[in-house]
Amino acid sequence: MMKAPRYRIRVEALPRADDGRHDEDALSFEIANHDDVLAIVHRVRAAGTFERNEATALAVGLKLFTGVMLRHRHDPLFAEVQPAMRAFIGNLKARIASATPA
């Protein structure tokens, strides 16, 4: 069985005048995902449905959330959101397919 690709995610606040944040406040973590997250980001961006940064945030956020949901699919916490998430992702894929030139 092939290992899932691993990713390092880093979130840091951009500096603002006198906000008191420091680089050590940044979040950094590593996670595996069965999909090629970077390829998905490129497809969402290429569709042109969302502004570039929003497309990136949407794709990465969905992959992170659904990755956790998939690993804990039997947890009752996710029971109500699973059908809606499947429908949402199906709709997003259809929109991207119709917006992306063949």
C-alpha positions in Angstrom: 0.0 0.0 0.0 1.3 3.4 -1.0 1.9 6.0 1.7 -0.3 9.0 1.7 1.4 12.3 0.8 2.4 14.4 3.8 2.1 18.1 4.1 3.4 20.8 6.4 0.8 23.5 7.2 1.9 26.8 8.6 -0.4 29.6 9.7 1.1 32.9 10.9 -0.4 36.3 11.6 0.9 39.0 9.3 2.4 41.8 11.3 0.2 44.9 12.1 1.4 47.9 13.9 1.6 47.2 17.7 -0.4 44.0 17.6 2.1 42.3 19.9 2.3 39.0 17.9 5.5 37.2 17.5 6.6 34.5 15.1 6.5 32.0 17.9 2.7 32.5 17.9 2.6 30.8 14.5 1.0 27.4 14.1 2.8 24.6 12.2 1.7 21.0 11.9 2.2 18.0 9.6 -0.6 15.8 8.3 -1.1 13.1 5.7 -3.8 13.2 3.2 -4.8 10.5 0.7 -5.2 13.1 -2.1 -2.7 15.4 -3.8 -3.8 18.5 -2.0 -1.6 20.8 -4.2 -3.2 19.4 -7.4 -6.6 20.0 -5.9 -5.7 23.6 -5.1 -4.5 24.1 -8.7 -7.8 22.7 -10.1 -9.9 25.0 -7.8 -7.8 28.0 -8.8 -7.9 27.2 -12.5 -11.7 27.1 -12.5 -11.7 30.8 -11.7 -14.8 30.6 -9.6 -13.1 32.1 -6.6 -10.3 34.7 -6.1 -6.9 32.9 -5.9 -6.5 33.2 -2.1 -10.1 32.2 -1.5 -9.7 29.2 -3.8 -6.6 28.1 -2.0 -8.3 28.5 1.4 -11.4 26.6 0.3 -9.4 23.7 -1.1 -7.0 23.4 1.8 -9.6 23.9 4.4 -11.9 21.3 2.9 -9.1 18.8 2.5 -8.0 19.3 6.1 -11.5 19.1 7.5 -12.7 16.2 5.4 -9.5 14.3 6.1 -10.2 14.4 9.8 -13.9 13.6 9.2 -12.9 10.6 7.1 -10.5 9.3 9.8 -13.3 9.6 12.4 -16.3 8.7 10.2 -17.9 6.6 12.9 -17.7 9.5 15.5 -21.3 10.8 16.1 -19.9 14.3 16.0 -19.6 14.1 12.2 -22.9 12.2 11.5 -25.0 15.2 10.6 -22.4 17.0 8.5 -21.3 14.0 6.4 -24.2 13.9 3.9 -24.1 17.7 3.5 -20.4 17.6 3.0 -20.7 14.9 0.3 -23.3 17.0 -1.5 -21.2 20.2 -1.2 -18.1 18.5 -2.5 -20.1 17.0 -5.4 -21.5 20.4 -6.3 -18.0 22.0 -6.0 -16.5 19.3 -8.3 -19.3 19.8 -10.9 -18.8 23.6 -10.8 -15.0 23.2 -11.3 -15.5 20.7 -14.1 -17.9 23.0 -16.0 -15.6 26.1 -15.5 -12.4 24.3 -16.5 -11.7 24.0 -20.2 -11.3 20.4 -21.4 
